[in-house]
């Protein structure tokens, strides 16, 4: 019988079983991602934000061999200028005040999104541009030497950017994940009533 199926399908039973196992693994992975995407994103944001806060604590404990590489890794996303950064126990936090506000507010807004995820509509693009404009103005005028920003402006503008980004992106992610979990989202899994 297996030989006949192979001749008809052109696929050996072993290959067919392997293909089915791969498809099942992909389905399980997509279902896991679709139902837990927000927790995973919030965990990454918390880890990124928390790691920056931990570097001065780790340094104060004398574990500089751990703190130095961790601090250096944040230079990929932040200038780390001391006069634009906070200090804990006399040691510099790994990201500047604006970046701490961005990632901290993204984490907190992500936690808040868990309570409104099916009801919150995406922020319109125009409003997104309005909410991120203060950071752009503050950052560019500082960059080109017209003025020096202060910690209050850096925190407020970074927070606006972080919250606006979550408000824009997360509802679209929620919609995409809902579609991913729909019965017809996976080829071959159409509703029985359609046949």
N, C-alpha and C positions, 0 to 999 in steps of 0.2 A: 504494500500500500504506500509506504514512504517513497519507494522508487517511482511509483506512478505519480505521486504528488510532485516529486522533483522534476519529472519529465514535463508535467503540465505547467508548473510555476517557474521552472528554471532555477529554483532556489533549493538548496539542500535543507533538510530538516534542522541540521545543526545551525546553519546560517539563519534560518527563519527564527529559531529560538533565541539566538543572539540578538537579532534585530528587535524582537519583541522585548527582550530584557533591557536593551538600550532605550527603547521608546518608553517603557515603564519607568525607568530611572529618570528620564527627562521629565515625564509627567509629574512624578513625585517631587522632583526639584522645583519645577515651576509652581506646583501647588504650595510647597513650603514657602517659596519666595512671595507668592501672591498673597498668602495669609499673614506673613510675618515681616513684610518689607518695612513697615514703619518702625517696628521694634529694632530691626537691624540697622536702619538709618540712624535712629536715635542713639543706639549703642555706639555707632561709629562717631557721631557728633560728640557724645559724652566722652568717649575715649580721647578724641582729638583735643577737646577743650580741657579735660581733666589732666591729660599728659602735660600740657603747657603749665598748668597750675602746680603739678607735682614736681617739676624740675627744681624750683627753689627749696621745696621741702626735702627732697632727696639730697640736695647739696648740703642743706643745714645738718643732715644726719651724717655727713661725712662720706657719703657714697658718690663721690665725684666721678668715679669710673662708670657709673650708670648715668648720672645726670648730664655729663658733658656730651656724649653722643646723642642723647635724647634732645638736649637743648639745640645742638647743631642741626638735627634733622628738621627742626622747625624753621631753619633759615631758608628752606625751600619755598615757604609760603609767606614769610614775614621778614622785614628788614631788621627787626630786633634792636632798634636804636634804644639805648638805655633811657634817654630823656623822654621817650614816648611809651615807656613800659612801666608796669607796676613792679614792686618788689615785695617779697614775703621773706621774713626772717633775715632781711638784708641782702637777699639774692634775687636776681632778675627773673621774672616770669618769662617763659620761652616765646611768647608772642606779645606784640604791642597791644595797647589798650583797645584800639579799633578792632583788631582781629579777635581779641578776647570777647569783645561785645558782639561781633558777628557770630562767632561759633557758639558762644554761650546762649545768645538769643535764638539761634537756630535750634539748639537742643531744647530749650524751654518751649519754644513755639511748636516744635515737633511733639513734645509731651502733651501740650494743650490740644494739638490737632487730633490726638487719639480720642478726645471727647466729642469732636464735631466732624469727624472724618467723612461721614456720609451726608452731612448737611451743608458744609462750607463750600461755596462756589469759588473757583479760581479768581484771584485778583485780576482785574482787567489790566492790560499792558500799560495803558495811559497812567493808571494809578500807580503801577509799579515804578514807572519812570519818575513820577512825582516823588515817591517815597525814597528812591535811591539818589535823587538829585542832590540833596544836602550833603551826602557823603562825597559825591563827585566834586561838588564845588569846594568843600572843605579840603579834600585831598589834593585837588589840582592847584588850588591857590597856595597851599602849603608846599607842594612839590616844586612849583616854579618860583618860590621865594617871595611871593607877595605878602605873606603873613605866616605866622606860626600858630597852629591850632592848639587848643588846650585839651586837657583830658576829658572835660565835660562834653565838648563838641565831638571828640573822637568816639566816646561811648554812646552818645545819643545817635549820631549818624550811623555808627556800626550796628546798633540795635535796630534802627529803622531798616537798614539793608537786610539784616538777618531775618527779621519778622516778615518783611515784604517778600523775600525770596521763598520762604516756606509757604506763605499764603498763595503765591503764584504757582509754585511747582508741586506741592504735595497734593492738592485736589486733582491735578492731572495724573499724578502717579497713582492715586487711589482709583481713579476711573480706569486707568490702564490695567491695574491689577484686578479690578472687578471683572473687566472684560476677559482677562486671562483665565479667570476662574470659571467663567461661564461655560456651560456644557458644550457649546458649539465652538469654543475657542481652539480646541485641539482637533486637528483633522482626524476624521474617523470616529469621532465621539458625538455625532449628530444625535439630536433627540430622536427617540424611537418613533415618535409620532410623524416625523418627516418621511419615513420610509413607506 
